[in-house]
Amino acid sequence: MKFRMVHNNINVADLEKSVEFYREALGLVEIRRKGPDSGEFILVFMGDQITDHQIELTWLRDKKGPYDLGDNESHMAFRVDDFDAAYSKHREMDCIVYENKAMGLYFIADPDGYWIEIIPEK
């Protein structure tokens, strides 16, 4: 029996703001969008066009207020081929929330506060 990772889900408060963030900050593209005719939720799948893995952004119409992310210890990680350019872009976007220069990595936060680790290619 073999399992293959397909996607990770995060819930977002402002769907279009999140789609734009993932597009600008990480170069992800919208793969597909779906939801019921009732409009009670919308799912947007974002991908990197390199791997099959996707991030599913879920917007819930009736959700009020920000999501409770606890201690925010869970995170996603992305490798980048041009670490210095990525760092400059994220610094310009003012989304860097933590740097670990000793380990050679940093974290950015999306509009809902989810942390994303940025790692250089080896």
C-alpha positions as CSV (number, residue, x, y, z in Angstrom):
1,M,0.0,0.0,0.0
2,K,1.4,3.4,-1.0
3,F,0.2,6.8,0.0
4,R,1.0,10.0,-1.9
5,M,0.6,13.5,-0.4
6,V,-1.9,15.5,-2.4
7,H,-2.6,18.7,-0.5
8,N,-2.6,20.5,2.8
9,N,-5.6,22.7,3.9
10,I,-5.7,26.0,5.7
11,N,-8.7,28.1,6.4
12,V,-8.5,31.8,5.4
13,A,-10.6,34.8,6.3
14,D,-10.2,36.8,3.1
15,L,-9.9,34.4,0.1
16,E,-8.8,36.8,-2.5
17,K,-6.2,38.4,-0.2
18,S,-4.8,35.0,0.5
19,V,-4.7,33.9,-3.1
20,E,-2.8,37.1,-4.0
21,F,-0.4,36.6,-1.1
22,Y,0.5,33.0,-2.2
23,R,0.8,34.2,-5.8
24,E,3.1,37.1,-5.0
25,A,5.1,35.7,-2.1
26,L,5.6,32.1,-3.4
27,G,4.7,32.1,-7.1
28,L,1.9,29.7,-6.6
29,V,-0.9,29.6,-9.2
30,E,-4.6,28.8,-8.8
31,I,-5.1,25.3,-10.1
32,R,-8.9,25.1,-9.5
33,R,-11.7,26.6,-7.5
34,K,-14.9,24.9,-6.3
35,G,-17.7,25.2,-3.9
36,P,-21.4,24.6,-3.6
37,D,-24.0,26.8,-5.4
38,S,-25.1,27.9,-1.9
39,G,-21.8,29.8,-1.5
40,E,-21.3,28.5,2.0
41,F,-17.7,27.8,1.3
42,I,-15.1,28.1,-1.5
43,L,-12.0,26.0,-2.0
44,V,-9.1,27.3,-4.0
45,F,-6.2,24.9,-4.8
46,M,-2.9,26.6,-5.3
47,G,0.2,24.8,-6.8
48,D,3.8,25.5,-7.6
49,Q,3.7,24.1,-11.1
50,I,6.8,21.9,-10.2
51,T,5.3,19.3,-7.9
52,D,1.8,17.8,-7.7
53,H,1.4,18.9,-4.1
54,Q,-1.1,21.7,-3.5
55,I,-2.4,24.1,-0.8
56,E,-6.1,24.1,-0.4
57,L,-7.3,27.5,0.8
58,T,-10.8,27.2,2.4
59,W,-13.0,30.2,2.9
60,L,-16.1,29.7,5.0
61,R,-18.9,32.3,4.5
62,D,-20.2,32.2,8.1
63,K,-16.8,32.3,9.9
64,K,-16.5,35.4,12.0
65,G,-13.2,36.7,13.3
66,P,-9.7,35.4,12.9
67,Y,-8.7,31.7,13.2
68,D,-7.1,30.5,16.4
69,L,-3.7,29.2,15.3
70,G,-2.6,28.2,18.8
71,D,1.1,28.5,19.3
72,N,1.6,28.5,15.5
73,E,4.1,25.6,15.8
74,S,2.7,23.9,12.6
75,H,4.0,25.3,9.4
76,M,4.7,24.7,5.7
77,A,8.1,24.8,4.2
78,F,9.3,25.9,0.7
79,R,12.7,25.5,-0.9
80,V,13.8,28.3,-3.1
81,D,16.5,28.4,-5.8
82,D,17.4,32.0,-5.2
83,F,17.3,32.5,-1.5
84,D,18.7,36.1,-1.6
85,A,16.1,37.3,-4.1
86,A,13.3,35.6,-2.1
87,Y,14.5,37.2,1.1
88,S,14.6,40.6,-0.6
89,K,11.1,40.2,-1.9
90,H,9.7,39.0,1.4
91,R,11.5,41.9,3.2
92,E,9.9,44.3,0.7
93,M,6.5,42.6,1.4
94,D,7.1,43.0,5.1
95,C,6.0,39.4,5.8
96,I,9.2,38.0,7.4
97,V,8.3,37.1,11.0
98,Y,11.3,35.1,12.2
99,E,14.9,34.6,11.0
100,N,17.4,32.0,12.0
101,K,20.6,33.1,10.4
102,A,22.6,30.3,12.0
103,M,20.4,27.7,10.3
104,G,20.2,29.8,7.1
105,L,16.4,30.0,7.0
106,Y,13.5,32.4,7.8
107,F,9.8,32.3,8.1
108,I,7.1,34.5,6.5
109,A,3.5,34.8,7.6
110,D,0.4,34.8,5.4
111,P,-2.5,37.2,5.9
112,D,-4.1,34.9,8.5
113,G,-0.9,34.4,10.4
114,Y,0.2,31.0,9.1
115,W,3.9,30.6,9.2
116,I,5.8,29.4,6.1
117,E,9.5,28.4,6.3
118,I,11.8,29.5,3.5
119,I,14.8,27.2,2.9
120,P,17.6,27.6,0.3
121,E,18.3,24.9,-2.2
122,K,21.3,22.8,-1.1
